[in-house]
Amino acid sequence: MDEAMIYRKRRGRGRNQAGFYHFQGSDKRTLDGYGDADFVRMRDERGNEWQGTSEVMGDGTVRYRFRDSDGNVISGIADGLGILLRDYSGNTWRGYVY
């Protein structure tokens, strides 16, 4: 049977990938760490450990949620232009994954 099949080209790396995470807050604080696909672990400059997840949404954006041992939360989204997070105090954090 000679039916024509259409193949879709797959991307080599998805948007929810493993890599090194770096964020800098509006008050010059930093978060650095490593993430493996959906689980991310980072440390800030004070030594606090932040753990969280990243999940790809239906429209291609990635949603990030991080929490430290004191219950503080940082969350936000990433689109094609970068990652933008907001913390429990309303401060913004910008960052990237490489």
Jmol script that loads the backbone (N, CA, C; Angstrom):
load data "model"
ATOM      1  N   MET A   1       0.826  -1.166   0.000  1.00  0.00           N
ATOM      2  CA  MET A   1       0.000   0.000   0.000  1.00  0.00           C
ATOM      3  C   MET A   1       0.881   1.244   0.000  1.00  0.00           C
ATOM      4  N   ASP A   2       0.705   2.113  -0.938  1.00  0.00           N
ATOM      5  CA  ASP A   2       1.533   3.305  -1.061  1.00  0.00           C
ATOM      6  C   ASP A   2       0.767   4.547  -0.623  1.00  0.00           C
ATOM      7  N   GLU A   3       0.611   4.675   0.675  1.00  0.00           N
ATOM      8  CA  GLU A   3      -0.050   5.875   1.189  1.00  0.00           C
ATOM      9  C   GLU A   3       1.013   6.918   1.494  1.00  0.00           C
ATOM     10  N   ALA A   4       0.712   8.144   1.176  1.00  0.00           N
ATOM     11  CA  ALA A   4       1.651   9.226   1.454  1.00  0.00           C
ATOM     12  C   ALA A   4       1.587   9.567   2.941  1.00  0.00           C
ATOM     13  N   MET A   5       2.755   9.647   3.569  1.00  0.00           N
ATOM     14  CA  MET A   5       2.803   9.993   4.979  1.00  0.00           C
ATOM     15  C   MET A   5       3.557  11.301   5.132  1.00  0.00           C
ATOM     16  N   ILE A   6       3.068  12.129   6.005  1.00  0.00           N
ATOM     17  CA  ILE A   6       3.719  13.396   6.283  1.00  0.00           C
ATOM     18  C   ILE A   6       4.412  13.272   7.629  1.00  0.00           C
ATOM     19  N   TYR A   7       5.688  13.583   7.641  1.00  0.00           N
ATOM     20  CA  TYR A   7       6.465  13.512   8.869  1.00  0.00           C
ATOM     21  C   TYR A   7       6.739  14.915   9.373  1.00  0.00           C
ATOM     22  N   ARG A   8       6.662  15.059  10.658  1.00  0.00           N
ATOM     23  CA  ARG A   8       6.929  16.348  11.284  1.00  0.00           C
ATOM     24  C   ARG A   8       8.331  16.327  11.875  1.00  0.00           C
ATOM     25  N   LYS A   9       9.080  17.371  11.590  1.00  0.00           N
ATOM     26  CA  LYS A   9      10.442  17.445  12.105  1.00  0.00           C
ATOM     27  C   LYS A   9      10.402  17.719  13.603  1.00  0.00           C
ATOM     28  N   ARG A  10      11.166  16.958  14.371  1.00  0.00           N
ATOM     29  CA  ARG A  10      11.202  17.120  15.823  1.00  0.00           C
ATOM     30  C   ARG A  10      12.382  17.988  16.204  1.00  0.00           C
ATOM     31  N   ARG A  11      12.176  18.798  17.215  1.00  0.00           N
ATOM     32  CA  ARG A  11      13.272  19.612  17.729  1.00  0.00           C
ATOM     33  C   ARG A  11      14.210  18.737  18.534  1.00  0.00           C
ATOM     34  N   GLY A  12      15.468  19.097  18.500  1.00  0.00           N
ATOM     35  CA  GLY A  12      16.476  18.330  19.222  1.00  0.00           C
ATOM     36  C   GLY A  12      16.354  18.490  20.723  1.00  0.00           C
ATOM     37  N   ARG A  13      16.038  19.696  21.187  1.00  0.00           N
ATOM     38  CA  ARG A  13      15.933  19.940  22.614  1.00  0.00           C
ATOM     39  C   ARG A  13      14.631  20.660  22.894  1.00  0.00           C
ATOM     40  N   GLY A  14      13.923  20.199  23.893  1.00  0.00           N
ATOM     41  CA  GLY A  14      12.673  20.836  24.267  1.00  0.00           C
ATOM     42  C   GLY A  14      12.900  22.081  25.087  1.00  0.00           C
ATOM     43  N   ARG A  15      11.844  22.782  25.385  1.00  0.00           N
ATOM     44  CA  ARG A  15      11.953  24.014  26.157  1.00  0.00           C
ATOM     45  C   ARG A  15      12.167  23.708  27.632  1.00  0.00           C
ATOM     46  N   ASN A  16      11.789  22.550  28.082  1.00  0.00           N
ATOM     47  CA  ASN A  16      11.921  22.167  29.479  1.00  0.00           C
ATOM     48  C   ASN A  16      13.140  21.257  29.600  1.00  0.00           C
ATOM     49  N   GLN A  17      14.305  21.853  29.603  1.00  0.00           N
ATOM     50  CA  GLN A  17      15.530  21.073  29.500  1.00  0.00           C
ATOM     51  C   GLN A  17      16.385  21.196  30.752  1.00  0.00           C
ATOM     52  N   ALA A  18      17.307  20.285  30.880  1.00  0.00           N
ATOM     53  CA  ALA A  18      18.262  20.340  31.994  1.00  0.00           C
ATOM     54  C   ALA A  18      19.303  21.401  31.700  1.00  0.00           C
ATOM     55  N   GLY A  19      19.797  22.023  32.753  1.00  0.00           N
ATOM     56  CA  GLY A  19      20.829  23.027  32.560  1.00  0.00           C
ATOM     57  C   GLY A  19      21.091  23.809  33.827  1.00  0.00           C
ATOM     58  N   PHE A  20      21.962  24.801  33.691  1.00  0.00           N
ATOM     59  CA  PHE A  20      22.331  25.655  34.803  1.00  0.00           C
ATOM     60  C   PHE A  20      21.432  26.879  34.799  1.00  0.00           C
ATOM     61  N   TYR A  21      20.836  27.191  35.948  1.00  0.00           N
ATOM     62  CA  TYR A  21      19.908  28.304  36.096  1.00  0.00           C
ATOM     63  C   TYR A  21      20.606  29.463  36.802  1.00  0.00           C
ATOM     64  N   HIS A  22      20.359  30.679  36.308  1.00  0.00           N
ATOM     65  CA  HIS A  22      20.894  31.880  36.959  1.00  0.00           C
ATOM     66  C   HIS A  22      19.817  32.959  36.937  1.00  0.00           C
ATOM     67  N   PHE A  23      19.488  33.502  38.119  1.00  0.00           N
ATOM     68  CA  PHE A  23      18.510  34.576  38.249  1.00  0.00           C
ATOM     69  C   PHE A  23      19.114  35.702  39.061  1.00  0.00           C
ATOM     70  N   GLN A  24      18.745  36.933  38.713  1.00  0.00           N
ATOM     71  CA  GLN A  24      19.170  38.089  39.485  1.00  0.00           C
ATOM     72  C   GLN A  24      17.944  38.934  39.790  1.00  0.00           C
ATOM     73  N   GLY A  25      17.804  39.282  41.077  1.00  0.00           N
ATOM     74  CA  GLY A  25      16.670  40.076  41.519  1.00  0.00           C
ATOM     75  C   GLY A  25      16.888  41.556  41.307  1.00  0.00           C
ATOM     76  N   SER A  26      15.810  42.316  41.466  1.00  0.00           N
ATOM     77  CA  SER A  26      15.895  43.763  41.291  1.00  0.00           C
ATOM     78  C   SER A  26      16.775  44.407  42.355  1.00  0.00           C
ATOM     79  N   ASP A  27      16.966  43.715  43.475  1.00  0.00           N
ATOM     80  CA  ASP A  27      17.847  44.220  44.536  1.00  0.00           C
ATOM     81  C   ASP A  27      19.243  43.596  44.467  1.00  0.00           C
ATOM     82  N   LYS A  28      19.608  43.065  43.290  1.00  0.00           N
ATOM     83  CA  LYS A  28      20.929  42.478  42.995  1.00  0.00           C
ATOM     84  C   LYS A  28      21.205  41.168  43.723  1.00  0.00           C
ATOM     85  N   ARG A  29      20.198  40.556  44.330  1.00  0.00           N
ATOM     86  CA  ARG A  29      20.377  39.212  44.890  1.00  0.00           C
ATOM     87  C   ARG A  29      20.403  38.210  43.751  1.00  0.00           C
ATOM     88  N   THR A  30      21.051  37.071  43.968  1.00  0.00           N
ATOM     89  CA  THR A  30      21.170  36.072  42.914  1.00  0.00           C
ATOM     90  C   THR A  30      20.702  34.702  43.389  1.00  0.00           C
ATOM     91  N   LEU A  31      20.246  33.906  42.452  1.00  0.00           N
ATOM     92  CA  LEU A  31      19.932  32.492  42.635  1.00  0.00           C
ATOM     93  C   LEU A  31      20.672  31.738  41.546  1.00  0.00           C
ATOM     94  N   ASP A  32      21.404  30.692  41.921  1.00  0.00           N
ATOM     95  CA  ASP A  32      22.125  29.861  40.964  1.00  0.00           C
ATOM     96  C   ASP A  32      21.887  28.408  41.306  1.00  0.00           C
ATOM     97  N   GLY A  33      21.799  27.576  40.273  1.00  0.00           N
ATOM     98  CA  GLY A  33      21.631  26.160  40.533  1.00  0.00           C
ATOM     99  C   GLY A  33      21.473  25.357  39.272  1.00  0.00           C
ATOM    100  N   TYR A  34      21.103  24.111  39.454  1.00  0.00           N
ATOM    101  CA  TYR A  34      20.986  23.165  38.365  1.00  0.00           C
ATOM    102  C   TYR A  34      19.595  22.555  38.355  1.00  0.00           C
ATOM    103  N   GLY A  35      19.085  22.321  37.160  1.00  0.00           N
ATOM    104  CA  GLY A  35      17.784  21.678  37.022  1.00  0.00           C
ATOM    105  C   GLY A  35      17.855  20.545  36.032  1.00  0.00           C
ATOM    106  N   ASP A  36      17.135  19.484  36.312  1.00  0.00           N
ATOM    107  CA  ASP A  36      17.066  18.325  35.433  1.00  0.00           C
ATOM    108  C   ASP A  36      15.631  18.201  34.940  1.00  0.00           C
ATOM    109  N   ALA A  37      15.360  18.762  33.785  1.00  0.00           N
ATOM    110  CA  ALA A  37      14.043  18.780  33.159  1.00  0.00           C
ATOM    111  C   ALA A  37      13.021  19.484  34.043  1.00  0.00           C
ATOM    112  N   ASP A  38      12.289  18.769  34.893  1.00  0.00           N
ATOM    113  CA  ASP A  38      11.219  19.434  35.633  1.00  0.00           C
ATOM    114  C   ASP A  38      11.559  19.751  37.092  1.00  0.00           C
ATOM    115  N   PHE A  39      12.671  19.251  37.649  1.00  0.00           N
ATOM    116  CA  PHE A  39      13.039  19.548  39.036  1.00  0.00           C
ATOM    117  C   PHE A  39      14.265  20.449  39.064  1.00  0.00           C
ATOM    118  N   VAL A  40      14.184  21.544  39.833  1.00  0.00           N
ATOM    119  CA  VAL A  40      15.267  22.522  39.880  1.00  0.00           C
ATOM    120  C   VAL A  40      15.669  22.740  41.335  1.00  0.00           C
ATOM    121  N   ARG A  41      16.964  22.801  41.599  1.00  0.00           N
ATOM    122  CA  ARG A  41      17.486  23.093  42.937  1.00  0.00           C
ATOM    123  C   ARG A  41      18.512  24.216  42.815  1.00  0.00           C
ATOM    124  N   MET A  42      18.317  25.288  43.603  1.00  0.00           N
ATOM    125  CA  MET A  42      19.200  26.448  43.534  1.00  0.00           C
ATOM    126  C   MET A  42      19.556  26.925  44.939  1.00  0.00           C
ATOM    127  N   ARG A  43      20.595  27.771  45.012  1.00  0.00           N
ATOM    128  CA  ARG A  43      20.997  28.429  46.259  1.00  0.00           C
ATOM    129  C   ARG A  43      21.110  29.926  45.996  1.00  0.00           C
ATOM    130  N   ASP A  44      20.732  30.711  47.021  1.00  0.00           N
ATOM    131  CA  ASP A  44      20.927  32.151  46.906  1.00  0.00           C
ATOM    132  C   ASP A  44      22.250  32.534  47.559  1.00  0.00           C
ATOM    133  N   GLU A  45      22.558  33.836  47.569  1.00  0.00           N
ATOM    134  CA  GLU A  45      23.850  34.287  48.101  1.00  0.00           C
ATOM    135  C   GLU A  45      23.948  34.132  49.606  1.00  0.00           C
ATOM    136  N   ARG A  46      22.832  33.918  50.286  1.00  0.00           N
ATOM    137  CA  ARG A  46      22.837  33.704  51.728  1.00  0.00           C
ATOM    138  C   ARG A  46      22.927  32.228  52.111  1.00  0.00           C
ATOM    139  N   GLY A  47      22.944  31.354  51.115  1.00  0.00           N
ATOM    140  CA  GLY A  47      23.053  29.929  51.372  1.00  0.00           C
ATOM    141  C   GLY A  47      21.727  29.206  51.492  1.00  0.00           C
ATOM    142  N   ASN A  48      20.611  29.904  51.340  1.00  0.00           N
ATOM    143  CA  ASN A  48      19.299  29.258  51.396  1.00  0.00           C
ATOM    144  C   ASN A  48      19.090  28.409  50.154  1.00  0.00           C
ATOM    145  N   GLU A  49      18.525  27.231  50.358  1.00  0.00           N
ATOM    146  CA  GLU A  49      18.270  26.335  49.242  1.00  0.00           C
ATOM    147  C   GLU A  49      16.837  26.498  48.760  1.00  0.00           C
ATOM    148  N   TRP A  50      16.675  26.651  47.459  1.00  0.00           N
ATOM    149  CA  TRP A  50      15.373  26.778  46.823  1.00  0.00           C
ATOM    150  C   TRP A  50      15.155  25.555  45.939  1.00  0.00           C
ATOM    151  N   GLN A  51      13.982  24.928  46.062  1.00  0.00           N
ATOM    152  CA  GLN A  51      13.634  23.783  45.237  1.00  0.00           C
ATOM    153  C   GLN A  51      12.351  24.109  44.500  1.00  0.00           C
ATOM    154  N   GLY A  52      12.242  23.577  43.294  1.00  0.00           N
ATOM    155  CA  GLY A  52      11.031  23.867  42.552  1.00  0.00           C
ATOM    156  C   GLY A  52      10.895  23.030  41.307  1.00  0.00           C
ATOM    157  N   THR A  53       9.918  23.411  40.521  1.00  0.00           N
ATOM    158  CA  THR A  53       9.596  22.688  39.307  1.00  0.00           C
ATOM    159  C   THR A  53       9.451  23.653  38.146  1.00  0.00           C
ATOM    160  N   SER A  54       9.579  23.104  36.958  1.00  0.00           N
ATOM    161  CA  SER A  54       9.269  23.832  35.738  1.00  0.00           C
ATOM    162  C   SER A  54       8.378  22.936  34.896  1.00  0.00           C
ATOM    163  N   GLU A  55       7.330  23.519  34.346  1.00  0.00           N
ATOM    164  CA  GLU A  55       6.435  22.727  33.513  1.00  0.00           C
ATOM    165  C   GLU A  55       6.064  23.504  32.263  1.00  0.00           C
ATOM    166  N   VAL A  56       6.043  22.803  31.143  1.00  0.00           N
ATOM    167  CA  VAL A  56       5.697  23.413  29.867  1.00  0.00           C
ATOM    168  C   VAL A  56       4.185  23.499  29.769  1.00  0.00           C
ATOM    169  N   MET A  57       3.688  24.698  29.472  1.00  0.00           N
ATOM    170  CA  MET A  57       2.255  24.913  29.323  1.00  0.00           C
ATOM    171  C   MET A  57       1.856  24.653  27.868  1.00  0.00           C
ATOM    172  N   GLY A  58       0.573  24.647  27.605  1.00  0.00           N
ATOM    173  CA  GLY A  58       0.070  24.332  26.274  1.00  0.00           C
ATOM    174  C   GLY A  58       0.452  25.329  25.203  1.00  0.00           C
ATOM    175  N   ASP A  59       0.660  26.580  25.569  1.00  0.00           N
ATOM    176  CA  ASP A  59       0.980  27.601  24.564  1.00  0.00           C
ATOM    177  C   ASP A  59       2.480  27.773  24.343  1.00  0.00           C
ATOM    178  N   GLY A  60       3.301  26.898  24.896  1.00  0.00           N
ATOM    179  CA  GLY A  60       4.742  26.945  24.683  1.00  0.00           C
ATOM    180  C   GLY A  60       5.512  27.695  25.755  1.00  0.00           C
ATOM    181  N   THR A  61       4.825  28.325  26.690  1.00  0.00           N
ATOM    182  CA  THR A  61       5.526  28.983  27.784  1.00  0.00           C
ATOM    183  C   THR A  61       5.880  27.958  28.852  1.00  0.00           C
ATOM    184  N   VAL A  62       6.828  28.308  29.710  1.00  0.00           N
ATOM    185  CA  VAL A  62       7.236  27.422  30.796  1.00  0.00           C
ATOM    186  C   VAL A  62       6.927  28.121  32.110  1.00  0.00           C
ATOM    187  N   ARG A  63       6.267  27.426  33.025  1.00  0.00           N
ATOM    188  CA  ARG A  63       5.911  27.980  34.328  1.00  0.00           C
ATOM    189  C   ARG A  63       6.892  27.454  35.365  1.00  0.00           C
ATOM    190  N   TYR A  64       7.442  28.364  36.183  1.00  0.00           N
ATOM    191  CA  TYR A  64       8.404  28.018  37.227  1.00  0.00           C
ATOM    192  C   TYR A  64       7.815  28.325  38.592  1.00  0.00           C
ATOM    193  N   ARG A  65       8.053  27.424  39.549  1.00  0.00           N
ATOM    194  CA  ARG A  65       7.650  27.619  40.947  1.00  0.00           C
ATOM    195  C   ARG A  65       8.781  27.124  41.836  1.00  0.00           C
ATOM    196  N   PHE A  66       9.245  28.003  42.740  1.00  0.00           N
ATOM    197  CA  PHE A  66      10.322  27.661  43.659  1.00  0.00           C
ATOM    198  C   PHE A  66       9.905  27.989  45.085  1.00  0.00           C
ATOM    199  N   ARG A  67      10.387  27.197  46.044  1.00  0.00           N
ATOM    200  CA  ARG A  67      10.077  27.390  47.455  1.00  0.00           C
ATOM    201  C   ARG A  67      11.322  27.101  48.277  1.00  0.00           C
ATOM    202  N   ASP A  68      11.550  27.931  49.324  1.00  0.00           N
ATOM    203  CA  ASP A  68      12.684  27.668  50.212  1.00  0.00           C
ATOM    204  C   ASP A  68      12.194  26.997  51.492  1.00  0.00           C
ATOM    205  N   SER A  69      13.116  26.710  52.418  1.00  0.00           N
ATOM    206  CA  SER A  69      12.761  25.974  53.638  1.00  0.00           C
ATOM    207  C   SER A  69      11.903  26.812  54.587  1.00  0.00           C
ATOM    208  N   ASP A  70      11.905  28.150  54.427  1.00  0.00           N
ATOM    209  CA  ASP A  70      11.079  29.018  55.263  1.00  0.00           C
ATOM    210  C   ASP A  70       9.670  29.189  54.713  1.00  0.00           C
ATOM    211  N   GLY A  71       9.382  28.620  53.556  1.00  0.00           N
ATOM    212  CA  GLY A  71       8.064  28.732  52.950  1.00  0.00           C
ATOM    213  C   GLY A  71       7.912  29.902  51.997  1.00  0.00           C
ATOM    214  N   ASN A  72       8.991  30.628  51.718  1.00  0.00           N
ATOM    215  CA  ASN A  72       8.939  31.733  50.757  1.00  0.00           C
ATOM    216  C   ASN A  72       8.824  31.176  49.344  1.00  0.00           C
ATOM    217  N   VAL A  73       8.108  31.891  48.495  1.00  0.00           N
ATOM    218  CA  VAL A  73       7.805  31.407  47.150  1.00  0.00           C
ATOM    219  C   VAL A  73       8.266  32.412  46.103  1.00  0.00           C
ATOM    220  N   ILE A  74       8.839  31.900  45.025  1.00  0.00           N
ATOM    221  CA  ILE A  74       9.143  32.675  43.822  1.00  0.00           C
ATOM    222  C   ILE A  74       8.528  31.910  42.658  1.00  0.00           C
ATOM    223  N   SER A  75       7.762  32.602  41.816  1.00  0.00           N
ATOM    224  CA  SER A  75       7.146  31.929  40.678  1.00  0.00           C
ATOM    225  C   SER A  75       7.099  32.874  39.488  1.00  0.00           C
ATOM    226  N   GLY A  76       6.949  32.296  38.302  1.00  0.00           N
ATOM    227  CA  GLY A  76       6.871  33.102  37.105  1.00  0.00           C
ATOM    228  C   GLY A  76       6.835  32.258  35.855  1.00  0.00           C
ATOM    229  N   ILE A  77       7.035  32.930  34.716  1.00  0.00           N
ATOM    230  CA  ILE A  77       6.946  32.254  33.428  1.00  0.00           C
ATOM    231  C   ILE A  77       8.148  32.588  32.566  1.00  0.00           C
ATOM    232  N   ALA A  78       8.337  31.777  31.536  1.00  0.00           N
ATOM    233  CA  ALA A  78       9.360  32.013  30.525  1.00  0.00           C
ATOM    234  C   ALA A  78       8.704  31.907  29.161  1.00  0.00           C
ATOM    235  N   ASP A  79       9.044  32.839  28.302  1.00  0.00           N
ATOM    236  CA  ASP A  79       8.632  32.756  26.912  1.00  0.00           C
ATOM    237  C   ASP A  79       9.886  32.771  26.055  1.00  0.00           C
ATOM    238  N   GLY A  80       9.775  33.086  24.813  1.00  0.00           N
ATOM    239  CA  GLY A  80      10.938  33.087  23.945  1.00  0.00           C
ATOM    240  C   GLY A  80      11.937  34.181  24.257  1.00  0.00           C
ATOM    241  N   LEU A  81      11.571  35.168  25.055  1.00  0.00           N
ATOM    242  CA  LEU A  81      12.444  36.303  25.338  1.00  0.00           C
ATOM    243  C   LEU A  81      13.241  36.165  26.619  1.00  0.00           C
ATOM    244  N   GLY A  82      12.840  35.320  27.547  1.00  0.00           N
ATOM    245  CA  GLY A  82      13.562  35.151  28.799  1.00  0.00           C
ATOM    246  C   GLY A  82      12.644  34.681  29.910  1.00  0.00           C
ATOM    247  N   ILE A  83      13.183  34.631  31.111  1.00  0.00           N
ATOM    248  CA  ILE A  83      12.439  34.160  32.278  1.00  0.00           C
ATOM    249  C   ILE A  83      12.208  35.338  33.205  1.00  0.00           C
ATOM    250  N   LEU A  84      10.969  35.511  33.647  1.00  0.00           N
ATOM    251  CA  LEU A  84      10.606  36.580  34.566  1.00  0.00           C
ATOM    252  C   LEU A  84       9.874  35.968  35.752  1.00  0.00           C
ATOM    253  N   LEU A  85      10.416  36.186  36.966  1.00  0.00           N
ATOM    254  CA  LEU A  85       9.833  35.655  38.188  1.00  0.00           C
ATOM    255  C   LEU A  85       9.461  36.806  39.120  1.00  0.00           C
ATOM    256  N   ARG A  86       8.533  36.534  40.035  1.00  0.00           N
ATOM    257  CA  ARG A  86       8.181  37.498  41.078  1.00  0.00           C
ATOM    258  C   ARG A  86       8.190  36.749  42.405  1.00  0.00           C
ATOM    259  N   ASP A  87       8.807  37.369  43.430  1.00  0.00           N
ATOM    260  CA  ASP A  87       8.911  36.698  44.724  1.00  0.00           C
ATOM    261  C   ASP A  87       7.789  37.112  45.662  1.00  0.00           C
ATOM    262  N   TYR A  88       7.857  36.614  46.898  1.00  0.00           N
ATOM    263  CA  TYR A  88       6.828  36.829  47.912  1.00  0.00           C
ATOM    264  C   TYR A  88       6.692  38.291  48.315  1.00  0.00           C
ATOM    265  N   SER A  89       7.710  39.111  48.070  1.00  0.00           N
ATOM    266  CA  SER A  89       7.666  40.539  48.406  1.00  0.00           C
ATOM    267  C   SER A  89       7.280  41.420  47.227  1.00  0.00           C
ATOM    268  N   GLY A  90       7.095  40.828  46.069  1.00  0.00           N
ATOM    269  CA  GLY A  90       6.758  41.589  44.877  1.00  0.00           C
ATOM    270  C   GLY A  90       7.951  42.003  44.044  1.00  0.00           C
ATOM    271  N   ASN A  91       9.152  41.598  44.435  1.00  0.00           N
ATOM    272  CA  ASN A  91      10.359  41.918  43.667  1.00  0.00           C
ATOM    273  C   ASN A  91      10.429  41.051  42.415  1.00  0.00           C
ATOM    274  N   THR A  92      10.964  41.599  41.342  1.00  0.00           N
ATOM    275  CA  THR A  92      11.101  40.845  40.102  1.00  0.00           C
ATOM    276  C   THR A  92      12.496  40.244  39.998  1.00  0.00           C
ATOM    277  N   TRP A  93      12.551  39.092  39.367  1.00  0.00           N
ATOM    278  CA  TRP A  93      13.800  38.373  39.121  1.00  0.00           C
ATOM    279  C   TRP A  93      13.845  38.049  37.640  1.00  0.00           C
ATOM    280  N   ARG A  94      14.961  38.294  37.011  1.00  0.00           N
ATOM    281  CA  ARG A  94      15.158  37.929  35.606  1.00  0.00           C
ATOM    282  C   ARG A  94      16.294  36.916  35.520  1.00  0.00           C
ATOM    283  N   GLY A  95      16.172  36.003  34.574  1.00  0.00           N
ATOM    284  CA  GLY A  95      17.213  34.995  34.467  1.00  0.00           C
ATOM    285  C   GLY A  95      17.174  34.223  33.175  1.00  0.00           C
ATOM    286  N   TYR A  96      18.001  33.188  33.153  1.00  0.00           N
ATOM    287  CA  TYR A  96      18.135  32.357  31.969  1.00  0.00           C
ATOM    288  C   TYR A  96      18.602  30.965  32.367  1.00  0.00           C
ATOM    289  N   VAL A  97      18.507  30.051  31.415  1.00  0.00           N
ATOM    290  CA  VAL A  97      18.987  28.682  31.561  1.00  0.00           C
ATOM    291  C   VAL A  97      19.995  28.432  30.464  1.00  0.00           C
ATOM    292  N   TYR A  98      21.166  27.904  30.838  1.00  0.00           N
ATOM    293  CA  TYR A  98      22.153  27.544  29.816  1.00  0.00           C
ATOM    294  C   TYR A  98      22.809  26.248  30.135  1.00  0.00           C
TER     295      TYR A  98
END
end "model"
wireframe off; spacefill off
backbone 0.3
color backbone group
